[in-house]
Structures are given as C-alpha cells and as structure tokens.
C-alpha cells in the first residue's frame, strides 16, 4: 500500500513471527496485546490479533488501558501475574514508564508501535528481543496511526478489515490522507462513522480492566460487515455509553461557549470543566474546529488527578507535543506527551497548577 515503509512492516512481521514460534516451541503462555482503548487502539489490537491468529491457532490475550492517562501500573501488574511469552504495546507512550519496560524485558520479548512523539531509551537499541517502531522517528515526523500500521501487517485482508480501518482513521482525523475506501458509498461511510464514534468514546466512561465492549463487538466480526451487528448486545451497550457522554458534553459545551464568547479576541483558550466523565479531550477536540486560529486547553479533575487536553486549530502551527515536553523539563508531571496537533498532561494538584500557569506564559 505504501503508507508505512516496507522495511518497518517487514521488520515487525519477522520479529512477531520469530517470537511467536519461540513461544510455541516451549508451549509458553500466548501473546498479550496491551492496547489503548480508543478507536485507533481498538482497531490496532483487532488487526494484531488477526495477524497472530493467521500465524497460529492460539488466541492472544487482550488487555486494554481504559483511561487516557495511560496508567501502566495495572497493566504491569497484570503482565507480572500472567507471565506471557510476548508483550505487544499499541498506541501508548510506554516510555513514560521506562522502569516497567526494563523489568518486562528481563523476562520476555517486547514489541511496541506508538505514534506519539517521545524520546525512547537508548538502553534497548541493540536488544534483539525488543522492537520499537514509531513513525515520528522512522518516517520523518509523520505520526501514522497505529491502526494503519497494524492493518498493513496483515497479509490476508477482508472487507471487514477495511471497515475497521475506516472507523479508526475517522477517529484519528486521517481519512483525507488515506485513499483506500472508494468502494464504500456515502451511506455506508456514514454508518461506519456512527459506529466509530461509539467505539472511540466507550473508553471514557468504563473503568474495568477485563471487559471492553468495543473490542467485544469487533471480535464478533467474522468476515461480515460490522453494520450487521448494530442490533447486538455489545453495540447496544456502547451506544448507551455514547448517548450518556453526548448529553453530558452538550451541556458542558453550551456553558463553555457562553463563557468564551464573553472574552474579546482571546489569544488562547484554557478552560476548566467539571464532570464525572473524562470529557476534556472530546470537548477540546470539538472546540478546535470552532476556533481554528487558537490553542485550546480543557482541564478537569478526574478521580485523584488533574488532566489537561490540548488541541490546536487548523491554522495554528504551535507544536503541542513540544510544548508539553518543555513543561516536563520544568515541572514534575505524572504523564505528558502527544502529537503536534494534540497533546495532554496529567499531574497532582500543586504541580498541575504550576504547569497551567507556565503554559499560559509560554503561549
């Protein structure tokens, strides 16, 4: 297809094939796929699962990271308890927890594909049991979505796979950059977008490590169109979750827009929301289209942490990943990173407000 460099695809295929063969030779626990629970992460895990099942008849174990703060402590504990033969991380800045990777790598091989801007540790550079691929590093800064990479890994692709890719790229705002979907008519595309919104948003309200209804819906696909499953139990559940989120978002958006309209000629927008649902990212993403020249920052307290999601309007050229990286050098953040167009950071209360004030000065 030509989107991801063929050498990277081949390197990943050979690495996964060799490690899976080694697992089978010693009859070790199967591959564990740890994925981000948004639309891109779900689709990526779905494709890697299919790729592994094409090589081997064992079922990979799927473990989703349910919140956008990338809480790796639970994931690390789960991996330690189950002792897999190979750990695959998808769509997550895993180098935010380098200690976890070092401990894991002492036991098992590790494969990572991530498209967030990051600075990987040099400790793994010559390790044949560790493979890290990031298009920001390997393809001149282009943050190709994880789902596109994992789709290209597949050697046997069905129409269903293309539907899943379409939905993932829609949630990543990448559809206009990938010309693969000419056979889908307008009505078909609109139905896929409808499902994609529900798959993507379901991770914002769930807080369970073992049940992911969005992935359960994708796992049901057996070369049948995902549209055929819109009356299924899994779809009903993620649709209910989506409607709950949508109603909350509408109320918060009205309040925010009223507040912003009272500001004359803002140079940026940094606003707080209050909600039991982790909504700052979705709201920041929607506001970026309403204010195309501005940087948007929406923050909230959620559980015991403070979160800020940053987006830039389409005419802004400020690199948000670089902005967060500069904050991390000065302030003790729990996590922080992203892409030039979208980034985020998390911190405890005192450090968070230091970061907010410092960011306003920088902007």
C-alpha positions in Angstrom: 0.0 0.0 0.0 2.9 2.3 0.5 1.9 4.3 3.6 4.3 2.7 6.1 7.9 2.0 5.0 8.1 -1.6 3.8 11.2 -2.2 5.8 9.3 -1.3 9.0 6.5 -3.7 8.1 8.9 -6.5 7.3 10.9 -5.9 10.5 7.7 -6.1 12.6 6.4 -9.2 10.8 9.6 -11.1 11.2 10.0 -10.1 14.8 6.5 -11.2 15.7 6.7 -14.4 13.7 10.0 -15.4 15.3 8.8 -14.7 18.8 5.5 -16.5 18.3 7.4 -19.5 17.0 9.6 -19.5 20.1 6.5 -19.3 22.3 5.0 -22.3 20.5 8.3 -24.3 20.8 8.3 -24.1 24.6 4.5 -24.1 24.9 4.5 -20.8 26.8 1.6 -18.6 27.6 0.4 -16.8 24.4 0.9 -13.3 23.3 -0.5 -10.5 25.4 -1.7 -7.4 23.5 -1.9 -4.3 25.6 -3.7 -1.5 23.7 -5.2 1.9 24.2 -9.0 1.7 24.5 -9.8 4.5 22.0 -10.8 3.9 18.3 -7.3 3.7 17.0 -6.1 1.4 19.8 -9.1 -0.9 19.5 -8.6 -1.3 15.7 -4.9 -1.9 16.2 -5.5 -4.7 18.7 -8.1 -6.2 16.4 -5.6 -6.3 13.5 -2.7 -7.7 15.5 -5.0 -10.3 16.9 -6.0 -11.3 13.4 -2.3 -11.3 12.3 -1.3 -13.6 15.2 -4.3 -16.0 14.5 -3.2 -16.2 10.9 0.2 -17.5 12.1 -1.0 -19.6 15.0 -4.3 -21.1 16.2 -3.9 -19.8 19.8 -6.0 -16.8 20.9 -3.9 -13.8 22.1 -4.9 -12.2 25.4 -6.2 -8.6 25.0 -5.7 -6.1 27.8 -7.0 -2.6 27.4 -5.8 0.6 29.1 -9.1 2.2 29.8 -8.2 5.8 30.6 -6.3 8.4 28.7 -3.7 8.9 31.4 -2.0 5.6 30.4 -2.0 4.1 33.8 0.7 1.4 33.3 0.8 0.2 36.9 -2.3 -2.0 36.5 -1.0 -3.3 33.1 2.4 -4.1 34.7 0.7 -6.0 37.5 -1.5 -7.9 35.1 1.5 -8.9 33.0 3.5 -10.0 36.0 0.7 -12.2 37.3 0.2 -14.0 33.9 3.8 -14.3 32.6 3.1 -14.0 28.9 5.5 -15.2 26.2 5.5 -11.8 24.4 4.1 -8.4 25.3 2.8 -6.1 22.4 2.0 -2.5 23.3 -0.1 -0.5 20.9 -0.8 3.3 20.7 0.6 4.2 24.0 3.7 6.3 25.1 5.1 3.4 27.1 8.4 5.1 27.6 6.7 7.2 30.2 7.3 4.2 32.4 10.7 3.0 31.4 11.1 1.0 34.7 8.2 -1.2 33.6 9.8 -1.9 30.3 13.2 -2.8 31.8 11.5 -5.2 34.2 9.4 -6.8 31.5 12.3 -7.1 29.1 14.3 -9.1 31.6 11.6 -11.8 31.4 10.1 -11.6 27.9 10.4 -10.1 24.4 8.6 -6.8 23.9 7.1 -5.1 20.8 5.9 -1.5 20.7 4.3 0.5 18.0 3.5 4.1 19.1 2.9 7.3 17.1 3.1 9.7 20.0 6.2 12.0 20.0 8.6 10.6 22.5 12.3 10.1 23.4 12.9 6.3 23.5 15.5 5.0 25.9 18.8 4.0 24.2 19.1 1.1 26.6 17.1 -1.2 24.2 18.8 -0.1 20.9 20.9 -3.3 20.4 18.5 -5.7 22.1 17.2 -8.4 19.6 14.3 -9.2 21.9 13.0 -5.6 21.9 11.4 -3.9 18.9 10.2 -0.3 19.0 8.6 1.4 15.9 7.5 5.0 15.9 6.8 6.8 12.6 7.6 10.2 14.2 11.2 8.8 14.4 11.2 6.4 11.4 9.2 8.3 8.8 10.2 12.0 9.0 7.8 13.0 11.7 4.6 11.7 10.2 2.5 10.2 13.0 0.8 7.4 11.0 -2.0 6.0 13.2 -1.3 2.7 14.9 -4.3 1.1 13.2 -2.8 1.8 9.7 0.5 0.2 10.6 -1.3 -2.9 12.1 -3.6 -3.1 9.0 -0.6 -3.2 6.7 0.9 -6.1 8.7 -2.0 -8.3 7.6 -1.2 -10.4 4.6 -4.8 -11.6 4.1 -7.2 -8.7 4.3 -11.0 -8.8 4.2 -13.6 -6.1 3.5 -14.4 -6.2 7.2 -10.8 -5.3 8.0 -11.1 -2.3 5.7 -14.3 -1.2 7.5 -12.4 -1.3 10.9 -9.6 0.7 9.4 -12.0 3.3 8.1 -13.5 3.7 11.5 -10.2 4.0 13.2 -8.8 6.6 10.7 -12.1 8.6 11.1 -11.5 8.9 14.9 -7.9 10.0 14.2 -9.0 12.6 11.5 -6.9 10.7 8.9 -9.4 9.8 6.3 -8.5 12.5 3.9 -4.8 11.3 3.9 -5.5 7.6 3.0 -7.2 6.8 -0.3 -8.4 3.3 0.3 -12.1 3.4 0.6 -13.5 4.2 -2.9 -15.8 1.1 -2.8 -17.7 2.4 0.3 -20.7 4.5 -0.8 -21.8 7.6 1.1 -24.5 5.8 3.2 -22.0 3.0 4.1 -19.4 5.6 5.3 -21.9 7.4 7.4 -22.9 4.2 9.1 -19.3 3.3 9.8 -18.7 6.8 11.3 -21.7 6.3 13.5 -20.3 3.1 14.9 -16.8 4.6 15.1 -17.9 7.4 17.4 -19.3 4.8 19.8 -16.3 2.5 19.7 -14.0 5.5 20.3 -15.9 7.1 23.1 -16.6 4.0 25.1 -13.3 4.1 26.9 -14.0 7.5 28.5 -16.5 6.1 31.0 -15.6 2.5 31.6 -13.2 1.7 34.4 -12.8 -2.1 34.0 -9.7 -3.9 33.0 -11.3 -7.2 31.8 -14.4 -6.2 29.9 -14.2 -3.9 26.9 -17.4 -3.9 25.0 -16.0 -2.1 22.0 -13.4 -4.8 21.4 -16.0 -7.5 22.1 -18.0 -6.0 19.2 -15.0 -6.2 16.9 -14.2 -9.7 17.9 -17.6 -10.8 16.8 -16.8 -9.9 13.2 -16.3 -13.0 11.0 -15.9 -11.5 7.5 -19.3 -9.9 8.0 -19.9 -6.2 7.8 -19.9 -4.6 11.2 -23.2 -2.9 10.2 -24.8 -6.4 10.6 -24.0 -6.3 14.3 -25.8 -3.0 15.1 -28.6 -4.9 16.9 -26.1 -6.9 19.1 -25.8 -6.6 22.8 -22.3 -5.1 22.5 -23.5 -2.4 20.2 -26.4 -1.6 22.5 -24.1 -1.2 25.4 -21.6 1.1 23.6 -24.5 3.1 22.2 -25.9 3.7 25.7 -22.4 4.8 26.8 -22.1 7.1 23.9 -25.5 8.7 24.5 -24.7 9.4 28.1 -21.4 11.0 27.1 -23.1 13.0 24.3 -25.7 14.5 26.7 -23.1 15.5 29.2 -20.9 17.0 26.5 -23.7 19.1 25.1 -24.5 20.7 28.4 -20.8 21.4 29.1 -20.2 22.8 25.6 -23.1 25.3 25.9 -21.7 26.6 29.2 -18.1 26.8 27.8 -19.1 28.7 24.6 -21.1 31.2 26.6 -18.0 31.8 28.8 -15.6 32.1 25.8 -17.9 34.4 23.9 -17.5 37.0 26.7 -13.8 37.1 26.1 -12.7 39.7 23.5 -10.1 38.4 21.0 -8.6 35.6 23.0 -5.1 34.5 22.1 -5.7 31.1 23.5 -8.4 29.3 25.5 -7.6 27.4 28.7 -10.8 26.4 30.5 -11.9 24.1 33.3 -14.9 21.6 33.2 -16.5 19.6 35.9 -17.8 16.1 35.1 -17.7 12.5 36.4 -16.9 11.5 32.8 -13.4 12.0 31.4 -14.5 14.6 28.8 -11.8 17.2 28.5 -10.3 15.6 25.3 -13.5 15.3 23.4 -14.5 18.9 24.2 -11.1 20.3 23.3 -11.3 18.4 20.0 -14.6 19.9 19.2 -13.6 23.4 20.1 -10.6 23.3 17.8 -12.9 23.5 14.8 -14.9 26.4 16.3 -11.7 28.4 17.0 -9.3 27.5 14.1 -6.6 30.0 15.0 -6.3 29.2 18.6 -4.7 26.7 21.0 -7.5 25.0 23.1 -6.8 23.6 26.6 -9.6 21.9 28.5 -8.8 20.6 32.0 -10.6 18.8 34.7 -10.1 16.9 38.0 -10.9 13.2 37.5 -10.5 10.7 40.3 -7.4 11.8 42.2 -5.6 13.6 39.3 -5.8 16.7 37.2 -5.8 16.4 33.4 -5.3 18.9 30.6 -6.1 18.1 27.0 -4.6 20.4 24.4 -5.6 20.8 20.7 -4.6 23.3 18.1 -6.9 24.9 15.5 -6.2 24.0 11.9 -4.5 27.4 11.2 -2.3 27.2 14.3 1.3 25.9 13.9 2.3 25.6 17.6 3.8 22.2 18.3 1.8 20.9 21.3 4.0 17.8 21.8 7.0 20.1 22.1 5.1 22.4 24.4 4.3 19.6 26.8 7.9 18.3 26.5 9.2 21.7 27.6 6.7 21.7 30.6 8.0 18.2 31.6 11.5 19.6 31.9 10.5 22.2 34.4 7.6 20.6 36.3 7.0 17.2 37.8 4.2 15.8 35.6 2.8 12.3 36.1 2.4 11.8 32.3 2.7 14.2 29.3 3.1 13.9 25.6 1.2 13.6 22.3 1.4 14.9 18.7 2.0 18.4 17.3 -1.8 18.8 16.8 -3.0 17.2 20.1 -1.3 16.6 23.4 -2.1 16.1 27.1 -0.6 16.1 30.5 -1.5 14.9 34.0 -0.2 15.9 37.4 -1.1 16.1 41.1 -2.8 19.3 42.2 0.1 21.6 43.1 2.3 20.6 40.1 -0.7 20.8 37.8 -1.5 24.4 38.5 2.2 25.3 38.2 2.1 23.7 34.7 -1.1 25.6 33.8 0.5 28.9 34.7 3.8 28.1 33.0 1.9 27.0 29.9 0.0 30.3 29.7 3.2 32.2 29.9 4.7 30.1 27.1 1.6 30.6 24.9 
